[in-house]
Amino acid sequence: MKQEIKSGIRLAKRGIAAGLASVLMSCASMVHYVEPKVGAIIPVAAEKQSYGASFSAGADYGFYLQRIGLGLEAGLDYFQSSAQYVTTDSLLPRVALNFSPFEIFLPNSIVKPYLSGGASFLNEFAVIDIPEFDYHENVRSAVWGIDAGLGITLFDRFNVRAGYTFLPTSENVKGIVSVSGGYRFLLEGKK
C-alpha cells in the first residue's frame, strides 16, 4: 500500500512537471507588446443631446499566441470632452480578447485583421461651472461597458482599430465609438 502511494506521488510529480513544461513552451511562443496610441472618442447620445468627438491618447499592453491566433490585451485611454458649462476628463481602462485567423493560416501576411471583444470601466471627472449663477461643482461617475471592435495590424507593428463600447448603466450616453492607431513595440517572445 505504501509503495502504491509513493508510485502515485511520483506519477503526479511527473504529470505536474510535464504540464509546467508545456505551459512554459507555449509561453515561449507568445509575442508581448506595448502599444502607445492616439485616436478619437465619439459619445453616442441617449437622447437628443449632441456630443462632439474628443482626442484620445492611451497605451495597451498585450500578448498573443500565434499558433492559435488568440491574444489578450489591457489598455488605458484618456480623453477630455467639453460642452457649455461642463468639462469632463475621462479614463477608460479595458480588457479585451483578440482573435485573428490570419495568425494561424497566414502568419507571414503583411495585413492581419482581427476581432476584439471585452469589457471596460469608464471613469468621468466633470467640472460644472456656471458663472452667471455662481455655481461650481465637481462630479465623479463610473460606469462599466461591453466592448466590440475590429482591427488591422500591418507589418506586426502598426495597429488601427475601430470599436464600440456599449454603456448599459450610463444615464447620459448609450455608448462610445472609438477609432485609434498605434505602433506596437514588441517585447520578449518568439516572433
Backbone as JSON Lines, residues from 0, in Angstrom:
{"i":0,"aa":"M","n":[0.83,-1.19,0.0],"ca":[0.0,0.0,0.0],"c":[0.87,1.26,0.0]}
{"i":1,"aa":"K","n":[1.9,1.22,0.86],"ca":[2.8,2.37,0.94],"c":[3.53,2.58,-0.38]}
{"i":2,"aa":"Q","n":[3.91,1.49,-1.03],"ca":[4.62,1.55,-2.3],"c":[3.71,2.15,-3.39]}
{"i":3,"aa":"E","n":[2.42,1.8,-3.36],"ca":[1.47,2.32,-4.35],"c":[1.28,3.83,-4.18]}
{"i":4,"aa":"I","n":[1.27,4.29,-2.94],"ca":[1.12,5.73,-2.67],"c":[2.34,6.48,-3.2]}
{"i":5,"aa":"K","n":[3.57,5.94,-2.92],"ca":[4.8,6.58,-3.41],"c":[4.82,6.6,-4.94]}
{"i":6,"aa":"S","n":[4.38,5.52,-5.55],"ca":[4.33,5.45,-7.01],"c":[3.34,6.47,-7.56]}
{"i":7,"aa":"G","n":[2.2,6.63,-6.91],"ca":[1.19,7.61,-7.32],"c":[1.71,9.03,-7.18]}
{"i":8,"aa":"I","n":[2.45,9.3,-6.11],"ca":[3.03,10.64,-5.9],"c":[4.06,10.94,-6.99]}
{"i":9,"aa":"R","n":[4.92,9.96,-7.31],"ca":[5.91,10.14,-8.38],"c":[5.22,10.42,-9.71]}
{"i":10,"aa":"L","n":[4.17,9.69,-10.0],"ca":[3.44,9.87,-11.24],"c":[2.8,11.27,-11.29]}
{"i":11,"aa":"A","n":[2.24,11.73,-10.17],"ca":[1.66,13.07,-10.09],"c":[2.72,14.14,-10.3]}
{"i":12,"aa":"K","n":[3.91,13.96,-9.7],"ca":[5.0,14.93,-9.88],"c":[5.43,15.01,-11.34]}
{"i":13,"aa":"R","n":[5.51,13.86,-12.0],"ca":[5.88,13.85,-13.43],"c":[4.81,14.55,-14.26]}
{"i":14,"aa":"G","n":[3.56,14.31,-13.93],"ca":[2.47,14.97,-14.65],"c":[2.51,16.48,-14.47]}
{"i":15,"aa":"I","n":[2.77,16.93,-13.25],"ca":[2.87,18.37,-12.97],"c":[4.05,18.96,-13.72]}
{"i":16,"aa":"A","n":[5.19,18.27,-13.71],"ca":[6.38,18.76,-14.42],"c":[6.11,18.84,-15.92]}
{"i":17,"aa":"A","n":[5.45,17.83,-16.47],"ca":[5.12,17.85,-17.9],"c":[4.16,18.99,-18.22]}
{"i":18,"aa":"G","n":[3.18,19.23,-17.35],"ca":[2.24,20.33,-17.55],"c":[2.93,21.68,-17.5]}
{"i":19,"aa":"L","n":[3.84,21.86,-16.53],"ca":[4.59,23.11,-16.43],"c":[5.47,23.31,-17.66]}
{"i":20,"aa":"A","n":[6.11,22.25,-18.13],"ca":[6.95,22.35,-19.33],"c":[6.11,22.76,-20.53]}
{"i":21,"aa":"S","n":[4.91,22.2,-20.64],"ca":[4.01,22.54,-21.75],"c":[3.6,24.02,-21.68]}
{"i":22,"aa":"V","n":[3.27,24.49,-20.48],"ca":[2.89,25.9,-20.31],"c":[4.06,26.81,-20.66]}
{"i":23,"aa":"L","n":[5.26,26.47,-20.19],"ca":[6.43,27.29,-20.49],"c":[6.75,27.31,-21.98]}
{"i":24,"aa":"M","n":[6.56,26.19,-22.65],"ca":[6.81,26.16,-24.09],"c":[5.79,27.01,-24.84]}
{"i":25,"aa":"S","n":[4.54,26.98,-24.41],"ca":[3.54,27.81,-25.09],"c":[3.78,29.29,-24.76]}
{"i":26,"aa":"C","n":[4.29,29.59,-23.56],"ca":[4.63,30.98,-23.22],"c":[5.78,31.47,-24.08]}
{"i":27,"aa":"A","n":[6.68,30.58,-24.44],"ca":[7.82,30.99,-25.27],"c":[7.34,31.43,-26.65]}
{"i":28,"aa":"S","n":[6.19,30.92,-27.11],"ca":[5.69,31.32,-28.43],"c":[4.79,32.55,-28.34]}
{"i":29,"aa":"M","n":[4.63,33.12,-27.16],"ca":[3.83,34.34,-27.01],"c":[4.61,35.55,-27.48]}
{"i":30,"aa":"V","n":[3.92,36.44,-28.13],"ca":[4.51,37.71,-28.54],"c":[3.91,38.79,-27.64]}
{"i":31,"aa":"H","n":[4.75,39.46,-26.88],"ca":[4.32,40.52,-25.97],"c":[4.56,41.87,-26.64]}
{"i":32,"aa":"Y","n":[3.71,42.84,-26.34],"ca":[3.9,44.16,-26.93],"c":[3.33,45.25,-26.01]}
{"i":33,"aa":"V","n":[3.84,46.45,-26.22],"ca":[3.3,47.67,-25.62],"c":[2.98,48.58,-26.79]}
{"i":34,"aa":"E","n":[1.78,49.17,-26.76],"ca":[1.34,49.97,-27.89],"c":[0.82,51.34,-27.45]}
{"i":35,"aa":"P","n":[1.62,52.4,-27.58],"ca":[1.08,53.75,-27.39],"c":[0.18,54.07,-28.58]}
{"i":36,"aa":"K","n":[-0.91,54.81,-28.33],"ca":[-1.85,55.07,-29.42],"c":[-2.53,56.42,-29.24]}
{"i":37,"aa":"V","n":[-3.05,56.93,-30.34],"ca":[-3.85,58.16,-30.34],"c":[-5.08,57.9,-31.2]}
{"i":38,"aa":"G","n":[-6.12,58.7,-30.97],"ca":[-7.33,58.5,-31.75],"c":[-8.42,59.48,-31.38]}
{"i":39,"aa":"A","n":[-9.65,59.04,-31.59],"ca":[-10.81,59.88,-31.3],"c":[-11.88,59.03,-30.61]}
{"i":40,"aa":"I","n":[-12.59,59.69,-29.7],"ca":[-13.71,59.08,-28.98],"c":[-14.95,59.9,-29.32]}
{"i":41,"aa":"I","n":[-16.02,59.21,-29.72],"ca":[-17.26,59.89,-30.08],"c":[-18.4,59.31,-29.24]}
{"i":42,"aa":"P","n":[-18.91,60.05,-28.25],"ca":[-20.04,59.55,-27.46],"c":[-21.32,59.48,-28.3]}
{"i":43,"aa":"V","n":[-22.11,58.46,-28.07],"ca":[-23.4,58.3,-28.74],"c":[-24.47,58.66,-27.72]}
{"i":44,"aa":"A","n":[-25.2,59.73,-27.98],"ca":[-26.16,60.27,-27.01],"c":[-27.36,59.36,-26.83]}
{"i":45,"aa":"A","n":[-27.87,59.33,-25.6],"ca":[-29.06,58.53,-25.28],"c":[-30.33,59.22,-25.76]}
{"i":46,"aa":"E","n":[-30.32,60.54,-25.78],"ca":[-31.5,61.29,-26.22],"c":[-31.09,62.23,-27.34]}
{"i":47,"aa":"K","n":[-31.65,63.41,-27.37],"ca":[-31.34,64.36,-28.44],"c":[-30.16,65.26,-28.07]}
{"i":48,"aa":"Q","n":[-29.32,64.8,-27.2],"ca":[-28.12,65.55,-26.85],"c":[-27.08,65.3,-27.93]}
{"i":49,"aa":"S","n":[-26.21,66.26,-28.12],"ca":[-25.14,66.04,-29.1],"c":[-23.8,66.26,-28.42]}
{"i":50,"aa":"Y","n":[-22.91,65.32,-28.65],"ca":[-21.56,65.41,-28.11],"c":[-20.59,65.39,-29.28]}
{"i":51,"aa":"G","n":[-19.55,66.18,-29.19],"ca":[-18.54,66.2,-30.24],"c":[-17.49,65.14,-30.0]}
{"i":52,"aa":"A","n":[-16.68,64.9,-31.02],"ca":[-15.57,63.96,-30.89],"c":[-14.49,64.55,-30.01]}
{"i":53,"aa":"S","n":[-13.78,63.7,-29.3],"ca":[-12.69,64.12,-28.43],"c":[-11.42,63.4,-28.82]}
{"i":54,"aa":"F","n":[-10.3,64.09,-28.75],"ca":[-9.0,63.48,-28.97],"c":[-8.71,62.53,-27.81]}
{"i":55,"aa":"S","n":[-8.15,61.37,-28.1],"ca":[-7.81,60.42,-27.04],"c":[-6.36,59.98,-27.18]}
{"i":56,"aa":"A","n":[-5.77,59.65,-26.06],"ca":[-4.4,59.12,-26.03],"c":[-4.39,57.98,-25.02]}
{"i":57,"aa":"G","n":[-3.59,56.98,-25.29],"ca":[-3.56,55.85,-24.37],"c":[-2.45,54.89,-24.69]}
{"i":58,"aa":"A","n":[-2.49,53.77,-24.01],"ca":[-1.49,52.72,-24.22],"c":[-2.12,51.37,-23.9]}
{"i":59,"aa":"D","n":[-1.65,50.35,-24.62],"ca":[-2.1,48.98,-24.39],"c":[-0.89,48.11,-24.09]}
{"i":60,"aa":"Y","n":[-1.11,47.1,-23.28],"ca":[-0.13,46.02,-23.12],"c":[-0.86,44.74,-23.5]}
{"i":61,"aa":"G","n":[-0.22,43.91,-24.28],"ca":[-0.9,42.68,-24.67],"c":[0.07,41.6,-25.08]}
{"i":62,"aa":"F","n":[-0.48,40.44,-25.31],"ca":[0.29,39.33,-25.86],"c":[-0.64,38.48,-26.7]}
{"i":63,"aa":"Y","n":[-0.07,37.74,-27.63],"ca":[-0.87,36.82,-28.42],"c":[-0.08,35.55,-28.7]}
{"i":64,"aa":"L","n":[-0.82,34.49,-28.89],"ca":[-0.25,33.19,-29.24],"c":[-0.47,32.99,-30.74]}
{"i":65,"aa":"Q","n":[0.61,33.0,-31.5],"ca":[0.48,32.9,-32.95],"c":[-0.15,31.58,-33.38]}
{"i":66,"aa":"R","n":[0.14,30.51,-32.69],"ca":[-0.34,29.19,-33.11],"c":[-1.86,29.09,-33.1]}
{"i":67,"aa":"I","n":[-2.51,29.81,-32.19],"ca":[-3.98,29.71,-32.11],"c":[-4.68,31.04,-32.44]}
{"i":68,"aa":"G","n":[-3.91,32.08,-32.75],"ca":[-4.48,33.35,-33.17],"c":[-5.2,34.14,-32.09]}
{"i":69,"aa":"L","n":[-4.99,33.79,-30.82],"ca":[-5.66,34.49,-29.71],"c":[-4.7,35.4,-28.99]}
{"i":70,"aa":"G","n":[-5.23,36.53,-28.52],"ca":[-4.43,37.46,-27.74],"c":[-5.26,38.07,-26.63]}
{"i":71,"aa":"L","n":[-4.59,38.55,-25.62],"ca":[-5.23,39.24,-24.51],"c":[-4.57,40.6,-24.38]}
{"i":72,"aa":"E","n":[-5.39,41.63,-24.16],"ca":[-4.88,42.99,-24.15],"c":[-5.53,43.78,-23.02]}
{"i":73,"aa":"A","n":[-4.72,44.58,-22.35],"ca":[-5.23,45.5,-21.33],"c":[-4.79,46.9,-21.73]}
{"i":74,"aa":"G","n":[-5.7,47.86,-21.62],"ca":[-5.36,49.2,-22.06],"c":[-5.97,50.28,-21.18]}
{"i":75,"aa":"L","n":[-5.45,51.49,-21.34],"ca":[-5.96,52.66,-20.63],"c":[-5.95,53.83,-21.6]}
{"i":76,"aa":"D","n":[-7.12,54.45,-21.78],"ca":[-7.25,55.63,-22.65],"c":[-7.68,56.82,-21.81]}
{"i":77,"aa":"Y","n":[-7.22,57.99,-22.24],"ca":[-7.62,59.26,-21.6],"c":[-8.22,60.15,-22.68]}
{"i":78,"aa":"F","n":[-9.32,60.82,-22.37],"ca":[-9.86,61.82,-23.27],"c":[-10.58,62.89,-22.47]}
{"i":79,"aa":"Q","n":[-10.68,64.08,-23.06],"ca":[-11.35,65.2,-22.4],"c":[-12.44,65.69,-23.33]}
{"i":80,"aa":"S","n":[-13.61,65.91,-22.78],"ca":[-14.72,66.46,-23.57],"c":[-15.28,67.67,-22.86]}
{"i":81,"aa":"S","n":[-15.87,68.55,-23.65],"ca":[-16.45,69.74,-23.03],"c":[-17.71,70.15,-23.77]}
{"i":82,"aa":"A","n":[-18.62,70.68,-23.02],"ca":[-19.85,71.26,-23.54],"c":[-20.05,72.56,-22.77]}
{"i":83,"aa":"Q","n":[-21.12,73.25,-23.04],"ca":[-21.35,74.51,-22.34],"c":[-21.42,74.25,-20.84]}
{"i":84,"aa":"Y","n":[-20.59,74.92,-20.08],"ca":[-20.52,74.86,-18.62],"c":[-19.89,73.59,-18.05]}
{"i":85,"aa":"V","n":[-19.58,72.59,-18.87],"ca":[-19.08,71.32,-18.34],"c":[-17.8,70.91,-19.07]}
{"i":86,"aa":"T","n":[-16.77,70.55,-18.3],"ca":[-15.55,69.96,-18.83],"c":[-15.35,68.63,-18.13]}
{"i":87,"aa":"T","n":[-15.12,67.58,-18.92],"ca":[-15.01,66.25,-18.35],"c":[-13.7,65.59,-18.76]}
{"i":88,"aa":"D","n":[-12.96,65.12,-17.77],"ca":[-11.78,64.3,-18.0],"c":[-12.21,62.85,-17.78]}
{"i":89,"aa":"S","n":[-11.86,61.98,-18.73],"ca":[-12.3,60.59,-18.64],"c":[-11.13,59.62,-18.78]}
{"i":90,"aa":"L","n":[-11.18,58.57,-17.97],"ca":[-10.24,57.45,-18.06],"c":[-11.04,56.21,-18.43]}
{"i":91,"aa":"L","n":[-10.52,55.44,-19.38],"ca":[-11.23,54.26,-19.85],"c":[-10.29,53.05,-19.82]}
{"i":92,"aa":"P","n":[-10.19,52.37,-18.67],"ca":[-9.43,51.11,-18.64],"c":[-10.27,50.0,-19.27]}
{"i":93,"aa":"R","n":[-9.6,49.07,-19.95],"ca":[-10.33,47.99,-20.6],"c":[-9.47,46.74,-20.7]}
{"i":94,"aa":"V","n":[-10.15,45.61,-20.86],"ca":[-9.51,44.32,-21.09],"c":[-10.22,43.7,-22.28]}
{"i":95,"aa":"A","n":[-9.46,43.15,-23.23],"ca":[-10.08,42.59,-24.44],"c":[-9.39,41.3,-24.86]}
{"i":96,"aa":"L","n":[-10.17,40.44,-25.46],"ca":[-9.67,39.22,-26.07],"c":[-9.7,39.44,-27.58]}
{"i":97,"aa":"N","n":[-8.58,39.18,-28.25],"ca":[-8.48,39.38,-29.7],"c":[-8.34,38.04,-30.4]}
{"i":98,"aa":"F","n":[-8.94,37.92,-31.59],"ca":[-8.79,36.7,-32.38],"c":[-8.49,37.07,-33.82]}
{"i":99,"aa":"S","n":[-7.4,36.51,-34.34],"ca":[-7.01,36.73,-35.73],"c":[-6.74,35.39,-36.41]}
{"i":100,"aa":"P","n":[-7.63,34.96,-37.32],"ca":[-7.36,33.72,-38.04],"c":[-6.13,33.83,-38.94]}
{"i":101,"aa":"F","n":[-5.74,35.06,-39.3],"ca":[-4.56,35.25,-40.14],"c":[-3.29,34.8,-39.41]}
{"i":102,"aa":"E","n":[-3.27,34.92,-38.07],"ca":[-2.1,34.45,-37.3],"c":[-1.92,32.95,-37.46]}
{"i":103,"aa":"I","n":[-3.02,32.22,-37.65],"ca":[-2.96,30.77,-37.78],"c":[-2.64,30.37,-39.22]}
{"i":104,"aa":"F","n":[-3.44,30.86,-40.16],"ca":[-3.39,30.38,-41.53],"c":[-2.41,31.15,-42.43]}
{"i":105,"aa":"L","n":[-2.19,32.43,-42.16],"ca":[-1.26,33.24,-42.96],"c":[-0.34,34.04,-42.03]}
{"i":106,"aa":"P","n":[0.53,33.35,-41.27],"ca":[1.34,34.06,-40.28],"c":[2.32,35.08,-40.88]}
{"i":107,"aa":"N","n":[2.66,34.94,-42.16],"ca":[3.59,35.88,-42.79],"c":[2.89,36.99,-43.55]}
{"i":108,"aa":"S","n":[1.58,37.08,-43.41],"ca":[0.81,38.11,-44.11],"c":[1.17,39.5,-43.58]}
{"i":109,"aa":"I","n":[1.22,40.47,-44.46],"ca":[1.51,41.86,-44.07],"c":[0.32,42.46,-43.34]}
{"i":110,"aa":"V","n":[-0.89,42.14,-43.81],"ca":[-2.13,42.66,-43.23],"c":[-2.81,41.54,-42.44]}
{"i":111,"aa":"K","n":[-3.09,41.8,-41.15],"ca":[-3.74,40.8,-40.3],"c":[-4.94,41.42,-39.59]}
{"i":112,"aa":"P","n":[-6.14,41.24,-40.15],"ca":[-7.33,41.73,-39.45],"c":[-7.65,40.87,-38.24]}
{"i":113,"aa":"Y","n":[-8.32,41.45,-37.26],"ca":[-8.71,40.69,-36.07],"c":[-10.02,41.22,-35.5]}
{"i":114,"aa":"L","n":[-10.67,40.38,-34.72],"ca":[-11.88,40.74,-33.99],"c":[-11.52,40.92,-32.53]}
{"i":115,"aa":"S","n":[-12.22,41.8,-31.85],"ca":[-11.91,42.08,-30.45],"c":[-13.2,42.17,-29.65]}
{"i":116,"aa":"G","n":[-13.16,41.68,-28.42],"ca":[-14.31,41.79,-27.52],"c":[-13.83,41.82,-26.09]}
{"i":117,"aa":"G","n":[-14.5,42.59,-25.25],"ca":[-14.05,42.68,-23.86],"c":[-14.95,43.54,-23.01]}
{"i":118,"aa":"A","n":[-14.35,44.07,-21.96],"ca":[-15.09,44.9,-21.0],"c":[-14.27,46.13,-20.65]}
{"i":119,"aa":"S","n":[-14.96,47.21,-20.28],"ca":[-14.28,48.45,-19.89],"c":[-15.02,49.09,-18.72]}
{"i":120,"aa":"F","n":[-14.37,50.09,-18.15],"ca":[-14.91,50.77,-16.97],"c":[-14.63,52.26,-17.13]}
{"i":121,"aa":"L","n":[-15.64,53.04,-17.56],"ca":[-15.47,54.47,-17.83],"c":[-15.55,55.27,-16.54]}
{"i":122,"aa":"N","n":[-14.48,56.01,-16.24],"ca":[-14.42,56.89,-15.07],"c":[-14.41,58.33,-15.55]}
{"i":123,"aa":"E","n":[-15.41,59.11,-15.14],"ca":[-15.51,60.51,-15.57],"c":[-15.36,61.44,-14.38]}
{"i":124,"aa":"F","n":[-14.57,62.49,-14.59],"ca":[-14.36,63.52,-13.58],"c":[-14.77,64.85,-14.21]}
{"i":125,"aa":"A","n":[-15.96,65.33,-13.87],"ca":[-16.53,66.51,-14.52],"c":[-16.47,67.73,-13.6]}
{"i":126,"aa":"V","n":[-16.26,68.87,-14.22],"ca":[-16.33,70.16,-13.53],"c":[-17.47,70.95,-14.17]}
{"i":127,"aa":"I","n":[-18.47,71.28,-13.37],"ca":[-19.6,72.07,-13.84],"c":[-19.41,73.48,-13.3]}
{"i":128,"aa":"D","n":[-19.33,74.44,-14.21],"ca":[-19.04,75.82,-13.83],"c":[-19.99,76.76,-14.57]}
{"i":129,"aa":"I","n":[-20.93,77.39,-13.81],"ca":[-21.88,78.33,-14.39],"c":[-21.67,79.68,-13.69]}
{"i":130,"aa":"P","n":[-20.84,80.54,-14.27],"ca":[-20.5,81.8,-13.59],"c":[-21.7,82.72,-13.34]}
{"i":131,"aa":"E","n":[-22.68,82.68,-14.25],"ca":[-23.84,83.57,-14.09],"c":[-24.6,83.31,-12.79]}
{"i":132,"aa":"F","n":[-24.56,82.05,-12.34],"ca":[-25.28,81.68,-11.11],"c":[-24.32,81.39,-9.96]}
{"i":133,"aa":"D","n":[-23.05,81.7,-10.15],"ca":[-22.02,81.46,-9.14],"c":[-22.07,79.99,-8.68]}
{"i":134,"aa":"Y","n":[-22.16,79.09,-9.67],"ca":[-22.27,77.66,-9.39],"c":[-21.02,76.94,-9.87]}
{"i":135,"aa":"H","n":[-20.43,76.15,-8.98],"ca":[-19.24,75.36,-9.33],"c":[-19.32,74.03,-8.58]}
{"i":136,"aa":"E","n":[-19.22,72.93,-9.33],"ca":[-19.32,71.62,-8.69],"c":[-18.41,70.62,-9.41]}
{"i":137,"aa":"N","n":[-17.8,69.74,-8.64],"ca":[-17.02,68.63,-9.18],"c":[-17.85,67.36,-9.04]}
{"i":138,"aa":"V","n":[-17.97,66.61,-10.13],"ca":[-18.79,65.4,-10.14],"c":[-17.95,64.25,-10.66]}
{"i":139,"aa":"R","n":[-18.06,63.1,-10.0],"ca":[-17.35,61.9,-10.46],"c":[-18.38,60.81,-10.7]}
{"i":140,"aa":"S","n":[-18.22,60.1,-11.82],"ca":[-19.11,58.97,-12.09],"c":[-18.31,57.85,-12.73]}
{"i":141,"aa":"A","n":[-18.82,56.65,-12.6],"ca":[-18.17,55.48,-13.18],"c":[-19.23,54.51,-13.68]}
{"i":142,"aa":"V","n":[-19.05,54.01,-14.89],"ca":[-19.96,53.03,-15.48],"c":[-19.14,51.96,-16.19]}
{"i":143,"aa":"W","n":[-19.68,50.77,-16.25],"ca":[-19.0,49.68,-16.95],"c":[-19.56,49.56,-18.35]}
{"i":144,"aa":"G","n":[-18.78,48.93,-19.23],"ca":[-19.22,48.78,-20.61],"c":[-18.78,47.47,-21.22]}
{"i":145,"aa":"I","n":[-19.4,47.13,-22.33],"ca":[-19.06,45.94,-23.1],"c":[-18.5,46.4,-24.43]}
{"i":146,"aa":"D","n":[-17.32,45.92,-24.79],"ca":[-16.61,46.37,-25.99],"c":[-16.68,45.35,-27.11]}
{"i":147,"aa":"A","n":[-16.75,45.84,-28.34],"ca":[-16.62,45.01,-29.54],"c":[-15.91,45.85,-30.58]}
{"i":148,"aa":"G","n":[-15.05,45.22,-31.37],"ca":[-14.33,46.01,-32.36],"c":[-13.66,45.18,-33.43]}
{"i":149,"aa":"L","n":[-13.14,45.89,-34.4],"ca":[-12.37,45.32,-35.5],"c":[-11.04,46.06,-35.56]}
{"i":150,"aa":"G","n":[-10.0,45.36,-35.93],"ca":[-8.7,45.99,-36.06],"c":[-7.91,45.37,-37.18]}
{"i":151,"aa":"I","n":[-6.86,46.07,-37.57],"ca":[-5.93,45.58,-38.59],"c":[-4.53,45.87,-38.1]}
{"i":152,"aa":"T","n":[-3.69,44.85,-38.14],"ca":[-2.29,45.02,-37.81],"c":[-1.49,44.92,-39.1]}
{"i":153,"aa":"L","n":[-0.65,45.91,-39.36],"ca":[0.19,45.93,-40.56],"c":[1.64,45.71,-40.17]}
{"i":154,"aa":"F","n":[2.31,44.79,-40.82],"ca":[3.72,44.5,-40.58],"c":[4.0,44.13,-39.13]}
{"i":155,"aa":"D","n":[3.04,43.58,-38.41],"ca":[3.15,43.21,-36.99],"c":[3.49,44.4,-36.1]}
{"i":156,"aa":"R","n":[3.37,45.61,-36.58],"ca":[3.76,46.78,-35.79],"c":[2.7,47.87,-35.74]}
{"i":157,"aa":"F","n":[2.14,48.24,-36.89],"ca":[1.17,49.33,-36.94],"c":[-0.23,48.75,-36.73]}
{"i":158,"aa":"N","n":[-0.97,49.35,-35.84],"ca":[-2.27,48.82,-35.48],"c":[-3.33,49.91,-35.61]}
{"i":159,"aa":"V","n":[-4.41,49.61,-36.31],"ca":[-5.53,50.53,-36.47],"c":[-6.78,49.78,-36.03]}
{"i":160,"aa":"R","n":[-7.61,50.42,-35.21],"ca":[-8.81,49.73,-34.74],"c":[-9.98,50.69,-34.63]}
{"i":161,"aa":"A","n":[-11.17,50.11,-34.75],"ca":[-12.42,50.85,-34.54],"c":[-13.28,49.97,-33.63]}
{"i":162,"aa":"G","n":[-13.93,50.61,-32.67],"ca":[-14.72,49.82,-31.74],"c":[-15.91,50.58,-31.2]}
{"i":163,"aa":"Y","n":[-16.77,49.84,-30.56],"ca":[-17.94,50.42,-29.92],"c":[-18.03,49.88,-28.5]}
{"i":164,"aa":"T","n":[-18.22,50.77,-27.55],"ca":[-18.4,50.39,-26.15],"c":[-19.85,50.67,-25.77]}
{"i":165,"aa":"F","n":[-20.59,49.64,-25.48],"ca":[-21.98,49.76,-25.04],"c":[-21.97,50.02,-23.54]}
{"i":166,"aa":"L","n":[-22.63,51.1,-23.1],"ca":[-22.65,51.5,-21.69],"c":[-24.08,51.36,-21.15]}
{"i":167,"aa":"P","n":[-24.47,50.17,-20.71],"ca":[-25.86,49.95,-20.3],"c":[-26.27,50.69,-19.03]}
{"i":168,"aa":"T","n":[-25.33,51.09,-18.18],"ca":[-25.69,51.74,-16.92],"c":[-25.52,53.26,-16.95]}
{"i":169,"aa":"S","n":[-25.13,53.8,-18.1],"ca":[-24.92,55.25,-18.19],"c":[-26.25,55.98,-18.37]}
{"i":170,"aa":"E","n":[-26.39,57.14,-17.73],"ca":[-27.59,57.96,-17.86],"c":[-27.51,58.89,-19.06]}
{"i":171,"aa":"N","n":[-26.3,59.29,-19.46],"ca":[-26.14,60.31,-20.49],"c":[-25.89,59.77,-21.89]}
{"i":172,"aa":"V","n":[-25.14,58.71,-22.0],"ca":[-24.8,58.19,-23.33],"c":[-25.1,56.7,-23.42]}
{"i":173,"aa":"K","n":[-25.43,56.25,-24.64],"ca":[-25.67,54.83,-24.87],"c":[-24.35,54.08,-25.02]}
{"i":174,"aa":"G","n":[-23.39,54.77,-25.59],"ca":[-22.12,54.11,-25.84],"c":[-21.08,55.07,-26.37]}
{"i":175,"aa":"I","n":[-19.94,54.52,-26.73],"ca":[-18.82,55.31,-27.21],"c":[-18.26,54.63,-28.46]}
{"i":176,"aa":"V","n":[-18.09,55.39,-29.53],"ca":[-17.39,54.9,-30.72],"c":[-15.94,55.36,-30.59]}
{"i":177,"aa":"S","n":[-15.01,54.45,-30.81],"ca":[-13.6,54.84,-30.71],"c":[-12.85,54.4,-31.97]}
{"i":178,"aa":"V","n":[-11.94,55.24,-32.4],"ca":[-11.06,54.96,-33.53],"c":[-9.66,55.33,-33.08]}
{"i":179,"aa":"S","n":[-8.7,54.41,-33.27],"ca":[-7.34,54.72,-32.83],"c":[-6.31,54.04,-33.71]}
{"i":180,"aa":"G","n":[-5.1,54.55,-33.62],"ca":[-3.97,53.96,-34.32],"c":[-2.77,54.01,-33.41]}
{"i":181,"aa":"G","n":[-1.92,53.0,-33.51],"ca":[-0.74,52.96,-32.65],"c":[0.37,52.14,-33.25]}
{"i":182,"aa":"Y","n":[1.5,52.16,-32.58],"ca":[2.68,51.41,-33.0],"c":[3.03,50.43,-31.9]}
{"i":183,"aa":"R","n":[3.15,49.16,-32.25],"ca":[3.46,48.12,-31.27],"c":[4.96,47.95,-31.12]}
{"i":184,"aa":"F","n":[5.41,48.11,-29.9],"ca":[6.8,47.81,-29.57],"c":[6.83,46.38,-29.05]}
{"i":185,"aa":"L","n":[7.42,45.48,-29.81],"ca":[7.45,44.08,-29.43],"c":[8.44,43.89,-28.3]}
{"i":186,"aa":"L","n":[8.03,43.13,-27.3],"ca":[8.87,42.82,-26.14],"c":[9.39,41.41,-26.29]}
{"i":187,"aa":"E","n":[9.81,40.81,-25.2],"ca":[10.32,39.44,-25.26],"c":[9.28,38.51,-25.86]}
{"i":188,"aa":"G","n":[9.75,37.45,-26.42],"ca":[8.85,36.47,-27.0],"c":[9.33,36.06,-28.36]}
{"i":189,"aa":"K","n":[8.97,34.89,-28.75],"ca":[9.4,34.34,-30.01],"c":[8.57,34.96,-31.13]}
{"i":190,"aa":"K","n":[9.18,35.43,-32.15],"ca":[8.47,36.03,-33.29],"c":[8.8,35.3,-34.56]}
